[in-house]
Amino acid sequence: MRTRSGPRAAVTAALAAALALGAAGCVPVDEPEPPPSSSGGNAAQKLGQLTVAGAGSMRGYSRERFPHWRDTGKNCDVRDTVLRRDGEDIKLSGCNVVAGRWESVYDGRAFTDPSDVDVDHMVPLANAWRSGADEWDDAKRGDFANDLDQPQLIAVSASSNRAKGDQDPSQWKPANRSYWCQYAENWVTVKHHWRLTVTSAEKAALTDMLEGCTWASKP
């Protein structure tokens, strides 16, 4: 049990401990902070903070305005990074992913051939363009298209990705209903981080999806 002591005693004890560590050839390190929680927690709160606006024009849009996939060294790119992260029993040729096992959370289908797997942008590039990304420069759009820090990139079946296209949750939802909570949370997280707008129909659909999630309104 620790006992209370005055400030001078505390400073003396700290100096003594530091000297002892130095003598032993050790360097004291700070206790690492725990990683942030990945739970949805404040998804509903973030949704409420998004600006509601009509969908913008597609004038000037092309996928080339969102440069991807970025190189990650040794003939690899961000797509390889996502395939490695989201798969199991990964096999590489150099650092290119050539085999593995992936389960698509959108529809529950499993694959072993990476050519059957697409890396989906959670918020599609065209949707982002209509939501404010048309005002960004291409460098920022490239950051968005290659974002590995937010839940923006996910390996899913090619068929589900192409069925989704550039639609928002008011127009398309994963066939796998058990993924709806996570899907809505991830969509909101990406739009909130990148300060993109939502349409009224999109917000209503996300609200409905989050209502059935026990964590959605927790602080």
PyMOL commands that place a pseudoatom at each C-alpha (Angstrom):
pseudoatom trace, name=CA, resn=MET, resi=1, chain=A, elem=C, hetatm=0, pos=[0.000, 0.000, 0.000]
pseudoatom trace, name=CA, resn=ARG, resi=2, chain=A, elem=C, hetatm=0, pos=[1.284, 3.454, -0.895]
pseudoatom trace, name=CA, resn=THR, resi=3, chain=A, elem=C, hetatm=0, pos=[1.545, 6.030, 1.874]
pseudoatom trace, name=CA, resn=ARG, resi=4, chain=A, elem=C, hetatm=0, pos=[1.052, 9.771, 1.556]
pseudoatom trace, name=CA, resn=SER, resi=5, chain=A, elem=C, hetatm=0, pos=[4.113, 11.969, 1.666]
pseudoatom trace, name=CA, resn=GLY, resi=6, chain=A, elem=C, hetatm=0, pos=[5.000, 15.625, 1.120]
pseudoatom trace, name=CA, resn=PRO, resi=7, chain=A, elem=C, hetatm=0, pos=[6.008, 17.133, -2.216]
pseudoatom trace, name=CA, resn=ARG, resi=8, chain=A, elem=C, hetatm=0, pos=[9.710, 17.233, -1.317]
pseudoatom trace, name=CA, resn=ALA, resi=9, chain=A, elem=C, hetatm=0, pos=[9.709, 13.542, -0.399]
pseudoatom trace, name=CA, resn=ALA, resi=10, chain=A, elem=C, hetatm=0, pos=[7.980, 12.691, -3.660]
pseudoatom trace, name=CA, resn=VAL, resi=11, chain=A, elem=C, hetatm=0, pos=[10.536, 14.603, -5.730]
pseudoatom trace, name=CA, resn=THR, resi=12, chain=A, elem=C, hetatm=0, pos=[13.425, 12.980, -3.826]
pseudoatom trace, name=CA, resn=ALA, resi=13, chain=A, elem=C, hetatm=0, pos=[11.965, 9.525, -4.407]
pseudoatom trace, name=CA, resn=ALA, resi=14, chain=A, elem=C, hetatm=0, pos=[11.491, 10.216, -8.117]
pseudoatom trace, name=CA, resn=LEU, resi=15, chain=A, elem=C, hetatm=0, pos=[15.090, 11.418, -8.509]
pseudoatom trace, name=CA, resn=ALA, resi=16, chain=A, elem=C, hetatm=0, pos=[16.398, 8.378, -6.683]
pseudoatom trace, name=CA, resn=ALA, resi=17, chain=A, elem=C, hetatm=0, pos=[14.402, 6.059, -8.914]
pseudoatom trace, name=CA, resn=ALA, resi=18, chain=A, elem=C, hetatm=0, pos=[15.662, 7.791, -12.048]
pseudoatom trace, name=CA, resn=LEU, resi=19, chain=A, elem=C, hetatm=0, pos=[19.287, 7.546, -10.876]
pseudoatom trace, name=CA, resn=ALA, resi=20, chain=A, elem=C, hetatm=0, pos=[18.856, 3.878, -10.099]
pseudoatom trace, name=CA, resn=LEU, resi=21, chain=A, elem=C, hetatm=0, pos=[17.496, 3.190, -13.575]
pseudoatom trace, name=CA, resn=GLY, resi=22, chain=A, elem=C, hetatm=0, pos=[20.330, 5.131, -15.173]
pseudoatom trace, name=CA, resn=ALA, resi=23, chain=A, elem=C, hetatm=0, pos=[22.884, 3.153, -13.231]
pseudoatom trace, name=CA, resn=ALA, resi=24, chain=A, elem=C, hetatm=0, pos=[21.322, -0.074, -14.429]
pseudoatom trace, name=CA, resn=GLY, resi=25, chain=A, elem=C, hetatm=0, pos=[21.463, 1.088, -18.055]
pseudoatom trace, name=CA, resn=CYS, resi=26, chain=A, elem=C, hetatm=0, pos=[17.671, 1.394, -18.295]
pseudoatom trace, name=CA, resn=VAL, resi=27, chain=A, elem=C, hetatm=0, pos=[15.606, 4.268, -19.562]
pseudoatom trace, name=CA, resn=PRO, resi=28, chain=A, elem=C, hetatm=0, pos=[12.216, 4.821, -17.961]
pseudoatom trace, name=CA, resn=VAL, resi=29, chain=A, elem=C, hetatm=0, pos=[9.343, 4.746, -20.423]
pseudoatom trace, name=CA, resn=ASP, resi=30, chain=A, elem=C, hetatm=0, pos=[5.905, 6.217, -20.139]
pseudoatom trace, name=CA, resn=GLU, resi=31, chain=A, elem=C, hetatm=0, pos=[3.017, 3.832, -19.769]
pseudoatom trace, name=CA, resn=PRO, resi=32, chain=A, elem=C, hetatm=0, pos=[1.422, 3.573, -23.234]
pseudoatom trace, name=CA, resn=GLU, resi=33, chain=A, elem=C, hetatm=0, pos=[-2.079, 4.888, -23.561]
pseudoatom trace, name=CA, resn=PRO, resi=34, chain=A, elem=C, hetatm=0, pos=[-4.710, 2.313, -24.476]
pseudoatom trace, name=CA, resn=PRO, resi=35, chain=A, elem=C, hetatm=0, pos=[-5.805, 2.405, -28.111]
pseudoatom trace, name=CA, resn=PRO, resi=36, chain=A, elem=C, hetatm=0, pos=[-9.087, 4.145, -28.827]
pseudoatom trace, name=CA, resn=SER, resi=37, chain=A, elem=C, hetatm=0, pos=[-12.165, 1.973, -28.754]
pseudoatom trace, name=CA, resn=SER, resi=38, chain=A, elem=C, hetatm=0, pos=[-13.413, 0.718, -32.102]
pseudoatom trace, name=CA, resn=SER, resi=39, chain=A, elem=C, hetatm=0, pos=[-17.008, 0.449, -30.904]
pseudoatom trace, name=CA, resn=GLY, resi=40, chain=A, elem=C, hetatm=0, pos=[-19.709, 2.550, -32.475]
pseudoatom trace, name=CA, resn=GLY, resi=41, chain=A, elem=C, hetatm=0, pos=[-20.372, 4.489, -29.275]
pseudoatom trace, name=CA, resn=ASN, resi=42, chain=A, elem=C, hetatm=0, pos=[-21.144, 7.937, -30.632]
pseudoatom trace, name=CA, resn=ALA, resi=43, chain=A, elem=C, hetatm=0, pos=[-22.246, 7.061, -34.170]
pseudoatom trace, name=CA, resn=ALA, resi=44, chain=A, elem=C, hetatm=0, pos=[-25.681, 8.634, -33.664]
pseudoatom trace, name=CA, resn=GLN, resi=45, chain=A, elem=C, hetatm=0, pos=[-24.063, 11.745, -32.206]
pseudoatom trace, name=CA, resn=LYS, resi=46, chain=A, elem=C, hetatm=0, pos=[-21.710, 12.046, -35.191]
pseudoatom trace, name=CA, resn=LEU, resi=47, chain=A, elem=C, hetatm=0, pos=[-24.616, 11.561, -37.564]
pseudoatom trace, name=CA, resn=GLY, resi=48, chain=A, elem=C, hetatm=0, pos=[-26.395, 14.465, -35.895]
pseudoatom trace, name=CA, resn=GLN, resi=49, chain=A, elem=C, hetatm=0, pos=[-23.354, 16.661, -36.524]
pseudoatom trace, name=CA, resn=LEU, resi=50, chain=A, elem=C, hetatm=0, pos=[-23.296, 16.052, -40.288]
pseudoatom trace, name=CA, resn=THR, resi=51, chain=A, elem=C, hetatm=0, pos=[-24.522, 18.827, -42.564]
pseudoatom trace, name=CA, resn=VAL, resi=52, chain=A, elem=C, hetatm=0, pos=[-27.651, 17.913, -44.498]
pseudoatom trace, name=CA, resn=ALA, resi=53, chain=A, elem=C, hetatm=0, pos=[-27.583, 19.141, -48.091]
pseudoatom trace, name=CA, resn=GLY, resi=54, chain=A, elem=C, hetatm=0, pos=[-28.822, 18.137, -51.491]
pseudoatom trace, name=CA, resn=ALA, resi=55, chain=A, elem=C, hetatm=0, pos=[-26.560, 15.977, -53.638]
pseudoatom trace, name=CA, resn=GLY, resi=56, chain=A, elem=C, hetatm=0, pos=[-24.160, 18.093, -55.645]
pseudoatom trace, name=CA, resn=SER, resi=57, chain=A, elem=C, hetatm=0, pos=[-23.513, 17.978, -59.365]
pseudoatom trace, name=CA, resn=MET, resi=58, chain=A, elem=C, hetatm=0, pos=[-21.409, 15.276, -61.004]
pseudoatom trace, name=CA, resn=ARG, resi=59, chain=A, elem=C, hetatm=0, pos=[-19.955, 17.875, -63.380]
pseudoatom trace, name=CA, resn=GLY, resi=60, chain=A, elem=C, hetatm=0, pos=[-16.194, 17.409, -63.684]
pseudoatom trace, name=CA, resn=TYR, resi=61, chain=A, elem=C, hetatm=0, pos=[-16.146, 14.038, -61.901]
pseudoatom trace, name=CA, resn=SER, resi=62, chain=A, elem=C, hetatm=0, pos=[-13.914, 11.136, -62.880]
pseudoatom trace, name=CA, resn=ARG, resi=63, chain=A, elem=C, hetatm=0, pos=[-12.239, 8.438, -60.848]
pseudoatom trace, name=CA, resn=GLU, resi=64, chain=A, elem=C, hetatm=0, pos=[-8.908, 9.848, -61.989]
pseudoatom trace, name=CA, resn=ARG, resi=65, chain=A, elem=C, hetatm=0, pos=[-9.641, 12.867, -59.801]
pseudoatom trace, name=CA, resn=PHE, resi=66, chain=A, elem=C, hetatm=0, pos=[-9.195, 10.483, -56.825]
pseudoatom trace, name=CA, resn=PRO, resi=67, chain=A, elem=C, hetatm=0, pos=[-5.723, 8.995, -57.549]
pseudoatom trace, name=CA, resn=HIS, resi=68, chain=A, elem=C, hetatm=0, pos=[-5.556, 5.399, -56.296]
pseudoatom trace, name=CA, resn=TRP, resi=69, chain=A, elem=C, hetatm=0, pos=[-4.128, 2.882, -55.570]
pseudoatom trace, name=CA, resn=ARG, resi=70, chain=A, elem=C, hetatm=0, pos=[-1.007, 4.430, -54.049]
pseudoatom trace, name=CA, resn=ASP, resi=71, chain=A, elem=C, hetatm=0, pos=[2.277, 2.552, -54.111]
pseudoatom trace, name=CA, resn=THR, resi=72, chain=A, elem=C, hetatm=0, pos=[3.384, 1.098, -50.795]
pseudoatom trace, name=CA, resn=GLY, resi=73, chain=A, elem=C, hetatm=0, pos=[6.812, -0.105, -51.960]
pseudoatom trace, name=CA, resn=LYS, resi=74, chain=A, elem=C, hetatm=0, pos=[8.243, -3.157, -53.713]
pseudoatom trace, name=CA, resn=ASN, resi=75, chain=A, elem=C, hetatm=0, pos=[5.563, -3.242, -56.418]
pseudoatom trace, name=CA, resn=CYS, resi=76, chain=A, elem=C, hetatm=0, pos=[2.748, -3.210, -53.840]
pseudoatom trace, name=CA, resn=ASP, resi=77, chain=A, elem=C, hetatm=0, pos=[-0.083, -0.772, -53.407]
pseudoatom trace, name=CA, resn=VAL, resi=78, chain=A, elem=C, hetatm=0, pos=[-2.902, 0.074, -51.023]
pseudoatom trace, name=CA, resn=ARG, resi=79, chain=A, elem=C, hetatm=0, pos=[-5.123, -2.643, -52.539]
pseudoatom trace, name=CA, resn=ASP, resi=80, chain=A, elem=C, hetatm=0, pos=[-2.552, -5.281, -51.515]
pseudoatom trace, name=CA, resn=THR, resi=81, chain=A, elem=C, hetatm=0, pos=[-2.465, -3.783, -48.034]
pseudoatom trace, name=CA, resn=VAL, resi=82, chain=A, elem=C, hetatm=0, pos=[-6.241, -4.140, -47.639]
pseudoatom trace, name=CA, resn=LEU, resi=83, chain=A, elem=C, hetatm=0, pos=[-6.271, -7.674, -49.044]
pseudoatom trace, name=CA, resn=ARG, resi=84, chain=A, elem=C, hetatm=0, pos=[-3.600, -8.704, -46.538]
pseudoatom trace, name=CA, resn=ARG, resi=85, chain=A, elem=C, hetatm=0, pos=[-5.397, -6.995, -43.660]
pseudoatom trace, name=CA, resn=ASP, resi=86, chain=A, elem=C, hetatm=0, pos=[-8.843, -8.409, -44.393]
pseudoatom trace, name=CA, resn=GLY, resi=87, chain=A, elem=C, hetatm=0, pos=[-7.871, -11.932, -45.459]
pseudoatom trace, name=CA, resn=GLU, resi=88, chain=A, elem=C, hetatm=0, pos=[-6.589, -15.128, -43.885]
pseudoatom trace, name=CA, resn=ASP, resi=89, chain=A, elem=C, hetatm=0, pos=[-3.912, -17.606, -44.998]
pseudoatom trace, name=CA, resn=ILE, resi=90, chain=A, elem=C, hetatm=0, pos=[-2.493, -14.975, -47.327]
pseudoatom trace, name=CA, resn=LYS, resi=91, chain=A, elem=C, hetatm=0, pos=[0.011, -16.045, -49.986]
pseudoatom trace, name=CA, resn=LEU, resi=92, chain=A, elem=C, hetatm=0, pos=[2.305, -13.521, -51.620]
pseudoatom trace, name=CA, resn=SER, resi=93, chain=A, elem=C, hetatm=0, pos=[4.360, -13.246, -54.766]
pseudoatom trace, name=CA, resn=GLY, resi=94, chain=A, elem=C, hetatm=0, pos=[6.900, -10.650, -53.767]
pseudoatom trace, name=CA, resn=CYS, resi=95, chain=A, elem=C, hetatm=0, pos=[4.486, -8.479, -51.878]
pseudoatom trace, name=CA, resn=ASN, resi=96, chain=A, elem=C, hetatm=0, pos=[1.522, -8.919, -54.214]
pseudoatom trace, name=CA, resn=VAL, resi=97, chain=A, elem=C, hetatm=0, pos=[-1.370, -10.919, -52.780]
pseudoatom trace, name=CA, resn=VAL, resi=98, chain=A, elem=C, hetatm=0, pos=[-1.991, -13.967, -54.996]
pseudoatom trace, name=CA, resn=ALA, resi=99, chain=A, elem=C, hetatm=0, pos=[-4.109, -16.196, -52.761]
pseudoatom trace, name=CA, resn=GLY, resi=100, chain=A, elem=C, hetatm=0, pos=[-5.822, -16.346, -49.406]
pseudoatom trace, name=CA, resn=ARG, resi=101, chain=A, elem=C, hetatm=0, pos=[-9.308, -16.521, -47.971]
pseudoatom trace, name=CA, resn=TRP, resi=102, chain=A, elem=C, hetatm=0, pos=[-11.731, -13.622, -47.721]
pseudoatom trace, name=CA, resn=GLU, resi=103, chain=A, elem=C, hetatm=0, pos=[-15.269, -13.525, -46.359]
pseudoatom trace, name=CA, resn=SER, resi=104, chain=A, elem=C, hetatm=0, pos=[-17.324, -10.683, -47.756]
pseudoatom trace, name=CA, resn=VAL, resi=105, chain=A, elem=C, hetatm=0, pos=[-19.247, -9.044, -44.918]
pseudoatom trace, name=CA, resn=TYR, resi=106, chain=A, elem=C, hetatm=0, pos=[-21.688, -7.519, -47.422]
pseudoatom trace, name=CA, resn=ASP, resi=107, chain=A, elem=C, hetatm=0, pos=[-23.136, -10.854, -48.488]
pseudoatom trace, name=CA, resn=GLY, resi=108, chain=A, elem=C, hetatm=0, pos=[-21.419, -13.612, -46.466]
pseudoatom trace, name=CA, resn=ARG, resi=109, chain=A, elem=C, hetatm=0, pos=[-19.695, -15.153, -49.483]
pseudoatom trace, name=CA, resn=ALA, resi=110, chain=A, elem=C, hetatm=0, pos=[-16.161, -16.562, -49.200]
pseudoatom trace, name=CA, resn=PHE, resi=111, chain=A, elem=C, hetatm=0, pos=[-13.380, -16.466, -51.784]
pseudoatom trace, name=CA, resn=THR, resi=112, chain=A, elem=C, hetatm=0, pos=[-9.861, -17.777, -52.232]
pseudoatom trace, name=CA, resn=ASP, resi=113, chain=A, elem=C, hetatm=0, pos=[-8.977, -15.963, -55.467]
pseudoatom trace, name=CA, resn=PRO, resi=114, chain=A, elem=C, hetatm=0, pos=[-8.131, -12.276, -54.965]
pseudoatom trace, name=CA, resn=SER, resi=115, chain=A, elem=C, hetatm=0, pos=[-9.447, -11.499, -58.451]
pseudoatom trace, name=CA, resn=ASP, resi=116, chain=A, elem=C, hetatm=0, pos=[-12.946, -12.244, -57.101]
pseudoatom trace, name=CA, resn=VAL, resi=117, chain=A, elem=C, hetatm=0, pos=[-12.475, -9.633, -54.380]
pseudoatom trace, name=CA, resn=ASP, resi=118, chain=A, elem=C, hetatm=0, pos=[-12.886, -5.885, -54.746]
pseudoatom trace, name=CA, resn=VAL, resi=119, chain=A, elem=C, hetatm=0, pos=[-11.579, -3.262, -52.349]
pseudoatom trace, name=CA, resn=ASP, resi=120, chain=A, elem=C, hetatm=0, pos=[-14.637, -1.125, -51.760]
pseudoatom trace, name=CA, resn=HIS, resi=121, chain=A, elem=C, hetatm=0, pos=[-14.639, 2.530, -50.781]
pseudoatom trace, name=CA, resn=MET, resi=122, chain=A, elem=C, hetatm=0, pos=[-17.152, 2.629, -47.939]
pseudoatom trace, name=CA, resn=VAL, resi=123, chain=A, elem=C, hetatm=0, pos=[-18.205, 6.104, -49.089]
pseudoatom trace, name=CA, resn=PRO, resi=124, chain=A, elem=C, hetatm=0, pos=[-17.950, 5.770, -52.875]
pseudoatom trace, name=CA, resn=LEU, resi=125, chain=A, elem=C, hetatm=0, pos=[-15.803, 8.263, -54.737]
pseudoatom trace, name=CA, resn=ALA, resi=126, chain=A, elem=C, hetatm=0, pos=[-18.720, 9.621, -56.756]
pseudoatom trace, name=CA, resn=ASN, resi=127, chain=A, elem=C, hetatm=0, pos=[-20.807, 10.013, -53.609]
pseudoatom trace, name=CA, resn=ALA, resi=128, chain=A, elem=C, hetatm=0, pos=[-17.959, 11.901, -51.965]
pseudoatom trace, name=CA, resn=TRP, resi=129, chain=A, elem=C, hetatm=0, pos=[-17.759, 14.175, -55.026]
pseudoatom trace, name=CA, resn=ARG, resi=130, chain=A, elem=C, hetatm=0, pos=[-21.451, 15.015, -54.658]
pseudoatom trace, name=CA, resn=SER, resi=131, chain=A, elem=C, hetatm=0, pos=[-20.972, 15.516, -50.899]
pseudoatom trace, name=CA, resn=GLY, resi=132, chain=A, elem=C, hetatm=0, pos=[-18.221, 18.133, -51.007]
pseudoatom trace, name=CA, resn=ALA, resi=133, chain=A, elem=C, hetatm=0, pos=[-15.100, 16.458, -52.405]
pseudoatom trace, name=CA, resn=ASP, resi=134, chain=A, elem=C, hetatm=0, pos=[-15.603, 18.351, -55.666]
pseudoatom trace, name=CA, resn=GLU, resi=135, chain=A, elem=C, hetatm=0, pos=[-14.166, 21.362, -53.833]
pseudoatom trace, name=CA, resn=TRP, resi=136, chain=A, elem=C, hetatm=0, pos=[-10.983, 19.531, -52.780]
pseudoatom trace, name=CA, resn=ASP, resi=137, chain=A, elem=C, hetatm=0, pos=[-7.767, 19.373, -54.772]
pseudoatom trace, name=CA, resn=ASP, resi=138, chain=A, elem=C, hetatm=0, pos=[-6.637, 16.073, -56.269]
pseudoatom trace, name=CA, resn=ALA, resi=139, chain=A, elem=C, hetatm=0, pos=[-4.064, 15.511, -53.502]
pseudoatom trace, name=CA, resn=LYS, resi=140, chain=A, elem=C, hetatm=0, pos=[-6.753, 15.561, -50.824]
pseudoatom trace, name=CA, resn=ARG, resi=141, chain=A, elem=C, hetatm=0, pos=[-9.008, 13.386, -52.954]
pseudoatom trace, name=CA, resn=GLY, resi=142, chain=A, elem=C, hetatm=0, pos=[-6.106, 10.938, -53.223]
pseudoatom trace, name=CA, resn=ASP, resi=143, chain=A, elem=C, hetatm=0, pos=[-5.795, 10.908, -49.429]
pseudoatom trace, name=CA, resn=PHE, resi=144, chain=A, elem=C, hetatm=0, pos=[-9.501, 10.064, -49.223]
pseudoatom trace, name=CA, resn=ALA, resi=145, chain=A, elem=C, hetatm=0, pos=[-9.311, 7.315, -51.847]
pseudoatom trace, name=CA, resn=ASN, resi=146, chain=A, elem=C, hetatm=0, pos=[-6.356, 5.638, -50.081]
pseudoatom trace, name=CA, resn=ASP, resi=147, chain=A, elem=C, hetatm=0, pos=[-7.469, 6.215, -46.472]
pseudoatom trace, name=CA, resn=LEU, resi=148, chain=A, elem=C, hetatm=0, pos=[-6.333, 3.279, -44.328]
pseudoatom trace, name=CA, resn=ASP, resi=149, chain=A, elem=C, hetatm=0, pos=[-6.912, 5.074, -41.015]
pseudoatom trace, name=CA, resn=GLN, resi=150, chain=A, elem=C, hetatm=0, pos=[-10.687, 5.456, -41.240]
pseudoatom trace, name=CA, resn=PRO, resi=151, chain=A, elem=C, hetatm=0, pos=[-12.995, 2.495, -42.065]
pseudoatom trace, name=CA, resn=GLN, resi=152, chain=A, elem=C, hetatm=0, pos=[-13.079, 3.616, -45.696]
pseudoatom trace, name=CA, resn=LEU, resi=153, chain=A, elem=C, hetatm=0, pos=[-11.541, 0.585, -47.423]
pseudoatom trace, name=CA, resn=ILE, resi=154, chain=A, elem=C, hetatm=0, pos=[-12.807, -2.986, -47.120]
pseudoatom trace, name=CA, resn=ALA, resi=155, chain=A, elem=C, hetatm=0, pos=[-12.332, -6.199, -49.095]
pseudoatom trace, name=CA, resn=VAL, resi=156, chain=A, elem=C, hetatm=0, pos=[-15.702, -7.552, -50.292]
pseudoatom trace, name=CA, resn=SER, resi=157, chain=A, elem=C, hetatm=0, pos=[-17.110, -9.632, -53.099]
pseudoatom trace, name=CA, resn=ALA, resi=158, chain=A, elem=C, hetatm=0, pos=[-16.789, -7.999, -56.492]
pseudoatom trace, name=CA, resn=SER, resi=159, chain=A, elem=C, hetatm=0, pos=[-20.478, -8.608, -57.170]
pseudoatom trace, name=CA, resn=SER, resi=160, chain=A, elem=C, hetatm=0, pos=[-21.642, -6.800, -54.019]
pseudoatom trace, name=CA, resn=ASN, resi=161, chain=A, elem=C, hetatm=0, pos=[-19.293, -3.892, -54.616]
pseudoatom trace, name=CA, resn=ARG, resi=162, chain=A, elem=C, hetatm=0, pos=[-20.571, -3.431, -58.140]
pseudoatom trace, name=CA, resn=ALA, resi=163, chain=A, elem=C, hetatm=0, pos=[-24.197, -3.745, -57.039]
pseudoatom trace, name=CA, resn=LYS, resi=164, chain=A, elem=C, hetatm=0, pos=[-23.542, -0.967, -54.524]
pseudoatom trace, name=CA, resn=GLY, resi=165, chain=A, elem=C, hetatm=0, pos=[-21.940, 1.314, -57.092]
pseudoatom trace, name=CA, resn=ASP, resi=166, chain=A, elem=C, hetatm=0, pos=[-22.022, 4.912, -55.892]
pseudoatom trace, name=CA, resn=GLN, resi=167, chain=A, elem=C, hetatm=0, pos=[-25.262, 4.543, -53.920]
pseudoatom trace, name=CA, resn=ASP, resi=168, chain=A, elem=C, hetatm=0, pos=[-25.755, 5.744, -50.353]
pseudoatom trace, name=CA, resn=PRO, resi=169, chain=A, elem=C, hetatm=0, pos=[-27.560, 3.737, -47.614]
pseudoatom trace, name=CA, resn=SER, resi=170, chain=A, elem=C, hetatm=0, pos=[-30.959, 5.116, -48.668]
pseudoatom trace, name=CA, resn=GLN, resi=171, chain=A, elem=C, hetatm=0, pos=[-30.437, 3.416, -52.034]
pseudoatom trace, name=CA, resn=TRP, resi=172, chain=A, elem=C, hetatm=0, pos=[-28.414, 0.309, -51.181]
pseudoatom trace, name=CA, resn=LYS, resi=173, chain=A, elem=C, hetatm=0, pos=[-27.710, -1.736, -48.055]
pseudoatom trace, name=CA, resn=PRO, resi=174, chain=A, elem=C, hetatm=0, pos=[-25.671, -4.945, -47.653]
pseudoatom trace, name=CA, resn=ALA, resi=175, chain=A, elem=C, hetatm=0, pos=[-27.643, -8.151, -48.149]
pseudoatom trace, name=CA, resn=ASN, resi=176, chain=A, elem=C, hetatm=0, pos=[-26.125, -9.318, -44.853]
pseudoatom trace, name=CA, resn=ARG, resi=177, chain=A, elem=C, hetatm=0, pos=[-28.424, -7.537, -42.380]
pseudoatom trace, name=CA, resn=SER, resi=178, chain=A, elem=C, hetatm=0, pos=[-26.205, -8.493, -39.434]
pseudoatom trace, name=CA, resn=TYR, resi=179, chain=A, elem=C, hetatm=0, pos=[-23.621, -6.073, -40.847]
pseudoatom trace, name=CA, resn=TRP, resi=180, chain=A, elem=C, hetatm=0, pos=[-25.980, -3.097, -41.014]
pseudoatom trace, name=CA, resn=CYS, resi=181, chain=A, elem=C, hetatm=0, pos=[-24.946, -1.618, -37.666]
pseudoatom trace, name=CA, resn=GLN, resi=182, chain=A, elem=C, hetatm=0, pos=[-21.260, -1.717, -38.567]
pseudoatom trace, name=CA, resn=TYR, resi=183, chain=A, elem=C, hetatm=0, pos=[-21.974, -0.485, -42.080]
pseudoatom trace, name=CA, resn=ALA, resi=184, chain=A, elem=C, hetatm=0, pos=[-23.911, 2.535, -40.821]
pseudoatom trace, name=CA, resn=GLU, resi=185, chain=A, elem=C, hetatm=0, pos=[-21.271, 3.292, -38.191]
pseudoatom trace, name=CA, resn=ASN, resi=186, chain=A, elem=C, hetatm=0, pos=[-18.451, 3.117, -40.723]
pseudoatom trace, name=CA, resn=TRP, resi=187, chain=A, elem=C, hetatm=0, pos=[-20.317, 5.275, -43.240]
pseudoatom trace, name=CA, resn=VAL, resi=188, chain=A, elem=C, hetatm=0, pos=[-20.973, 7.943, -40.607]
pseudoatom trace, name=CA, resn=THR, resi=189, chain=A, elem=C, hetatm=0, pos=[-17.394, 7.778, -39.303]
pseudoatom trace, name=CA, resn=VAL, resi=190, chain=A, elem=C, hetatm=0, pos=[-15.943, 8.389, -42.768]
pseudoatom trace, name=CA, resn=LYS, resi=191, chain=A, elem=C, hetatm=0, pos=[-18.315, 11.227, -43.629]
pseudoatom trace, name=CA, resn=HIS, resi=192, chain=A, elem=C, hetatm=0, pos=[-17.772, 12.857, -40.240]
pseudoatom trace, name=CA, resn=HIS, resi=193, chain=A, elem=C, hetatm=0, pos=[-13.981, 12.651, -40.468]
pseudoatom trace, name=CA, resn=TRP, resi=194, chain=A, elem=C, hetatm=0, pos=[-13.872, 14.067, -43.983]
pseudoatom trace, name=CA, resn=ARG, resi=195, chain=A, elem=C, hetatm=0, pos=[-16.636, 16.622, -43.296]
pseudoatom trace, name=CA, resn=LEU, resi=196, chain=A, elem=C, hetatm=0, pos=[-18.827, 15.438, -46.128]
pseudoatom trace, name=CA, resn=THR, resi=197, chain=A, elem=C, hetatm=0, pos=[-22.533, 16.201, -46.297]
pseudoatom trace, name=CA, resn=VAL, resi=198, chain=A, elem=C, hetatm=0, pos=[-25.489, 13.797, -46.269]
pseudoatom trace, name=CA, resn=THR, resi=199, chain=A, elem=C, hetatm=0, pos=[-28.824, 14.065, -48.021]
pseudoatom trace, name=CA, resn=SER, resi=200, chain=A, elem=C, hetatm=0, pos=[-32.007, 13.988, -45.961]
pseudoatom trace, name=CA, resn=ALA, resi=201, chain=A, elem=C, hetatm=0, pos=[-32.863, 10.525, -47.319]
pseudoatom trace, name=CA, resn=GLU, resi=202, chain=A, elem=C, hetatm=0, pos=[-29.357, 9.275, -46.536]
pseudoatom trace, name=CA, resn=LYS, resi=203, chain=A, elem=C, hetatm=0, pos=[-29.572, 10.598, -42.959]
pseudoatom trace, name=CA, resn=ALA, resi=204, chain=A, elem=C, hetatm=0, pos=[-32.993, 9.009, -42.452]
pseudoatom trace, name=CA, resn=ALA, resi=205, chain=A, elem=C, hetatm=0, pos=[-31.717, 5.642, -43.672]
pseudoatom trace, name=CA, resn=LEU, resi=206, chain=A, elem=C, hetatm=0, pos=[-28.661, 5.807, -41.418]
pseudoatom trace, name=CA, resn=THR, resi=207, chain=A, elem=C, hetatm=0, pos=[-30.843, 6.792, -38.452]
pseudoatom trace, name=CA, resn=ASP, resi=208, chain=A, elem=C, hetatm=0, pos=[-33.064, 3.755, -39.056]
pseudoatom trace, name=CA, resn=MET, resi=209, chain=A, elem=C, hetatm=0, pos=[-30.039, 1.468, -39.348]
pseudoatom trace, name=CA, resn=LEU, resi=210, chain=A, elem=C, hetatm=0, pos=[-28.529, 2.773, -36.120]
pseudoatom trace, name=CA, resn=GLU, resi=211, chain=A, elem=C, hetatm=0, pos=[-31.754, 2.588, -34.096]
pseudoatom trace, name=CA, resn=GLY, resi=212, chain=A, elem=C, hetatm=0, pos=[-31.438, -1.155, -33.734]
pseudoatom trace, name=CA, resn=CYS, resi=213, chain=A, elem=C, hetatm=0, pos=[-27.812, -0.958, -32.538]
pseudoatom trace, name=CA, resn=THR, resi=214, chain=A, elem=C, hetatm=0, pos=[-27.382, -1.125, -28.772]
pseudoatom trace, name=CA, resn=TRP, resi=215, chain=A, elem=C, hetatm=0, pos=[-24.172, 0.953, -28.831]
pseudoatom trace, name=CA, resn=ALA, resi=216, chain=A, elem=C, hetatm=0, pos=[-25.217, 3.647, -31.302]
pseudoatom trace, name=CA, resn=SER, resi=217, chain=A, elem=C, hetatm=0, pos=[-26.314, 6.296, -28.811]
pseudoatom trace, name=CA, resn=LYS, resi=218, chain=A, elem=C, hetatm=0, pos=[-23.790, 5.603, -26.033]
pseudoatom trace, name=CA, resn=PRO, resi=219, chain=A, elem=C, hetatm=0, pos=[-21.302, 8.400, -25.276]
for i in range(1, 219): cmd.bond("trace and resi %d" % i, "trace and resi %d" % (i + 1))
show_as sticks, trace
zoom trace
